[in-house]
Amino acid sequence: MINAAIVGLGGWARVLVNSVQGKSDKIRFTAGMTRTVSKAADYAAEKGFPLSDDYAEILADPAIDAVVLSTPHSQHAEQIVQASAAGKHVFVEKPFTLTKVSAEESVAAADAAGVVLALGHNRRFMPSWTELKNRIDSGSLGTIMHVETNMSGLGALSFQTGGWRADRAESPAGGM
């Protein structure tokens, strides 16, 4: 059983916790960290884990095997490097980091520490993607020479002013 800490307790973090807490024999959340403990205290109590507002405290806890980062994207690179140095496995939500250099540094830190670094991507288990993978694996499509996709939608029209998707500091590449 992997004992994990959820770091960040906004809406998506709660989806992640709800998807496994009390349902999985592979992972459970045994701690949480948020800058706003008062906003998440009732939720954490309901899910059965203590809260902290100190990331270093989470990383220093020998009972925690991994961290799940559901934090602002501008924090990911630093948090990954720190968790890796502490010997914690890392699952991070997308976007991974904000620059190629910080992504490379994050991967290098995890590699050097010998920890698993995983990136959340919510489309890989969709039926269309699994069917495509099955066809590629079977060889029925022949040798793949080039792939181009368009995953667009009307979502950008509803970005809220002040939300991370509309904030160039948090999402410098827009929808990329």
N, C-alpha and C positions, 0 to 999 in steps of 0.2 A: 504494500500500500504506500503510495506517495503522499507524504504530508506536505501540503502546499499552503502558501500564503497568497491571498488575493491582494494585490496592490492597486489601490484606486477602487472606490466602491460606488461608481456612478451606475447609470442604467445598464450598460452592456456588461459590466462586471457582475451585476446581479443575475443577468441571464446566464453567464458562465457558471456562477456558483449554483444557481438553481438547477442547471443541467446535470450536475454530478453529486451534489451534497445529499448524502443518504441514499443514493441510487447506484453508485459505482463501487466496485470492490478493487479498483485500481488507484483511485485518487480521492482525496478528501481535503477540504480546507480546514486547517487547524489554527489559522490566524488571518487577520486582515490588517491592512494599513491604509489610512486615508488622512488627508490634511484636515478633514472636517469630521472628527469622531462623533460629535453630537448628532450629525445628520444620519449616521449609519449605525448608531449604537443599538437601536431596537432590532434592526435587520440582522446584525451580527449575533445578537443574543438569540434570536429566533433560529439562526442557522448553526448555533453552537460553537462559535469561536470568539476569542478575545480580539479587541482592536487596539491598535497603536497608531500614533501619528509620527512615528520615528522609523524610517526605513532601515537605518543602521541597526536598530534593535531587532528588527525582523531578520536581517542578514546574520546577526550574531547568534541567533537561536539555533542550537545544534539539532533540535527536533524538527526543524523545517528543512525539507529536501529540495524544494523548488519554489519559485515565485511565478505568479501569473500576473503579468503587467497589463493593466487596463487603465492606463494613465495618459495624460497628454503626450502626444507624439514627440514633442520637443524634449521630453524627459527620457525617452526610451534608451538612447545610446548610453547615457551616463548610468542609468539604472541597470542595464545589461552588463556593462563593464564591472560595476560594483558587485552585482550578484555573482558573476563569474568568479571574481577574485575571492568571494566568500565561499566558493564551492557549491553554489546553488544552481540547479538546472533552471532554465528560463523558458517560459512560454510568453510570447509578446504578441499583442494584437497589431494588426496592420494600421497604418503604414509603419513599417519596421523602424526606420529612422528617417531623418529629413535630408540627409546627404549621402552620396556614395562613400565618401571618406568615413563618415561615422558608422555606416553599415559595415565597411571592411574592418574597422577597429572593433566593432562589437563581435563580429564573427571571430576575429583573431583572439579576442579575450576569452571567448568561450572555448575555442580550440586549445589555447594555452592552458586553461584550467581543467580541461577534460570533462566539461559539462555539456549537456544537451541544450541546444538553443533551437527553439521551434517557433515558427511564425504562423499565426492564425490566418486562415484564408477560408472564407465562408462559402465558397462555390465548389470546392473540389469534390464534394459528395452529391452534388446535384445530378439528377438522372442524365441530363445531356452530357455532362462532363465524364461521368462514369462510362457511359456508352461510347464516347469518343476514345477514352482510354482503353476500353475492351477491344475496340476495332484496331487501334494502333498496336496493342499487344498481340492480337491475333495475326497481324500482318496483312489483313484484308485491304488496307489502304496503301500497301506498298511502302516504299521508302519515303518518309516525310522529308521534303526538301525545304519547305517554308510554311509557316503558319501565321495567319493574320486574324485578329479578332476585333470585334467592335462590341463593347459592353457598355452601351450608352443608354441613357434614359432621361426622364424629365426631372430627376432628383435635384439637379443644380438650381432649378427654378424655385425650389422651396427652401433653399439654404437660409437659415435665420441669421440676421445681423447679429454678430457677437458669438455665433456658434463656431466650433473649430473648423468646420469645412469652409467657412467664408473668411477665415482668418489666415492671411498670408504667412504669418509666423508659424502657425500650426500645420498648415497645408500649403506649402510653397509651390507645389506642382499642381494645385487644384485637384481635380479628380484622378490624377495619376496615382 
